[in-house]
Amino acid sequence: MSDFIDVFIHASKSVRAVMDARLRRHGLHLGQNLVLAALWEKDGQTPGAIASAVNVTTPTIVKMANRMTAAGLLARRRDERDSRLVRLHLTDAGRALREPVEHELAELEKHLTAGLDEGEIRVLMDSLARVAAGAQALMDGPAGEDPGC
């Protein structure tokens, strides 16, 4: 395997593991924070809209929403104009998690980037955004075809 892929996978797994542990302190599973963040920004979105925004499939969001509804963080309601659509709404408990979860993740980010200066953080963020864009281009290309070739 390439050095880049080895380091990237190791970093990704390590960050995901520590993030999962931090989110569990608040009764959340990794990824559920993305659903909450989308609804904190605009409550009442459909699972499909959230899935598109966070780059996962709609069934993944539906499964998360099932768990989050059972945990009392979300409520499902039929759309008033189109009863075929289901919209996800925050409960008081879901809204109450905003400050502690955002604080937890900000502290984690501070810790993870403690050895970097502001310029290095900007370069890292820009580089990771370009890596993500390259990966997305590979996923969006015709099946089995590498768009970089």
C-alpha positions as CSV (number, residue, x, y, z in Angstrom):
1,M,0.0,0.0,0.0
2,S,1.2,3.5,-0.6
3,D,2.6,5.6,2.3
4,F,-0.2,8.2,1.7
5,I,-3.0,5.6,2.0
6,D,-1.4,4.0,5.0
7,V,-1.1,7.3,6.9
8,F,-4.6,8.5,5.8
9,I,-6.3,5.2,6.8
10,H,-4.5,5.2,10.2
11,A,-5.4,8.9,10.8
12,S,-9.0,8.4,9.7
13,K,-9.5,5.3,11.9
14,S,-7.9,7.0,14.9
15,V,-9.9,10.2,14.6
16,R,-13.1,8.2,14.1
17,A,-12.4,6.1,17.2
18,V,-11.8,9.0,19.5
19,M,-14.7,11.0,18.0
20,D,-17.0,8.0,18.6
21,A,-15.9,7.8,22.2
22,R,-16.5,11.5,22.7
23,L,-20.0,11.4,21.1
24,R,-21.0,8.4,23.2
25,R,-20.5,10.6,26.3
26,H,-23.6,12.4,24.9
27,G,-25.6,9.2,24.0
28,L,-24.7,9.5,20.3
29,H,-23.2,7.2,17.8
30,L,-20.7,8.4,15.2
31,G,-22.6,10.0,12.3
32,Q,-25.7,10.9,14.4
33,N,-23.9,14.2,15.1
34,L,-24.2,15.0,11.3
35,V,-27.9,14.4,11.4
36,L,-28.2,16.7,14.4
37,A,-26.0,19.4,12.9
38,A,-28.1,19.4,9.7
39,L,-31.3,19.8,11.8
40,W,-29.7,22.4,14.0
41,E,-29.2,24.4,10.9
42,K,-32.6,23.7,9.4
43,D,-35.1,21.7,11.3
44,G,-37.7,19.6,9.5
45,Q,-35.6,18.3,6.6
46,T,-36.3,15.0,4.9
47,P,-34.0,12.0,5.3
48,G,-33.1,12.4,1.6
49,A,-32.0,16.0,2.0
50,I,-29.9,15.2,5.0
51,A,-28.4,12.2,3.2
52,S,-27.4,14.3,0.2
53,A,-25.9,17.0,2.5
54,V,-23.7,14.5,4.4
55,N,-22.9,12.3,1.4
56,V,-24.5,9.0,2.6
57,T,-27.5,7.0,1.4
58,T,-31.0,7.8,2.4
59,P,-31.4,4.3,4.1
60,T,-28.4,5.1,6.3
61,I,-30.1,8.3,7.5
62,V,-33.4,6.5,8.0
63,K,-31.7,3.9,10.1
64,M,-30.0,6.6,12.2
65,A,-33.3,8.5,12.5
66,N,-35.0,5.3,13.8
67,R,-32.4,5.0,16.6
68,M,-32.5,8.7,17.3
69,T,-36.3,8.7,17.4
70,A,-36.2,5.8,19.9
71,A,-33.7,7.8,22.0
72,G,-36.0,10.8,22.1
73,L,-33.8,13.1,20.0
74,L,-36.0,13.3,16.9
75,A,-39.7,13.2,15.9
76,R,-41.0,12.2,12.5
77,R,-43.8,14.1,11.0
78,R,-45.6,13.8,7.6
79,D,-45.1,16.8,5.3
80,E,-48.2,19.1,5.5
81,R,-48.3,19.5,1.7
82,D,-47.1,16.1,0.5
83,S,-48.0,13.3,2.9
84,R,-45.7,10.9,1.1
85,L,-42.7,12.8,2.6
86,V,-41.5,12.4,6.1
87,R,-39.7,15.2,7.8
88,L,-37.4,14.9,10.8
89,H,-37.7,17.4,13.6
90,L,-35.6,17.9,16.7
91,T,-37.1,17.3,20.1
92,D,-36.2,19.4,23.1
93,A,-33.6,16.7,23.9
94,G,-32.1,16.9,20.4
95,R,-31.9,20.7,20.6
96,A,-30.3,20.5,24.0
97,L,-27.4,18.5,22.7
98,R,-26.2,21.3,20.4
99,E,-24.0,23.2,22.8
100,P,-22.4,20.2,24.6
101,V,-21.7,18.3,21.3
102,E,-20.4,21.4,19.5
103,H,-18.2,22.1,22.5
104,E,-17.0,18.5,22.7
105,L,-16.0,18.5,19.0
106,A,-14.3,21.9,19.2
107,E,-12.2,20.6,22.1
108,L,-11.4,17.5,20.2
109,E,-10.3,19.5,17.2
110,K,-8.1,21.7,19.4
111,H,-6.5,18.7,20.8
112,L,-6.0,17.0,17.4
113,T,-4.4,20.1,15.9
114,A,-2.4,21.2,18.9
115,G,0.9,20.4,17.2
116,L,0.1,22.5,14.2
117,D,0.2,26.3,13.7
118,E,-2.6,28.2,11.9
119,G,-0.9,28.0,8.5
120,E,-0.3,24.3,8.8
121,I,-4.0,23.8,9.7
122,R,-5.1,25.8,6.6
123,V,-2.8,23.8,4.4
124,L,-4.0,20.5,5.9
125,M,-7.7,21.5,5.5
126,D,-7.1,22.6,1.9
127,S,-5.2,19.4,1.1
128,L,-7.8,17.1,2.7
129,A,-10.6,19.0,0.8
130,R,-8.7,18.3,-2.5
131,V,-8.2,14.6,-1.5
132,A,-12.0,14.4,-0.8
133,A,-12.8,16.1,-4.1
134,G,-10.5,13.6,-5.9
135,A,-12.2,10.7,-4.2
136,Q,-15.7,12.1,-5.0
137,A,-14.7,12.4,-8.7
138,L,-13.7,8.8,-8.7
139,M,-17.1,7.8,-7.3
140,D,-19.0,10.1,-9.7
141,G,-17.2,8.8,-12.8
142,P,-18.5,6.0,-15.0
143,A,-18.5,2.6,-13.2
144,G,-15.1,1.0,-13.3
145,E,-13.5,4.0,-15.1
146,D,-10.8,6.0,-13.4
147,P,-11.5,9.6,-14.4
148,G,-7.8,10.5,-13.7
149,C,-6.6,8.2,-16.6
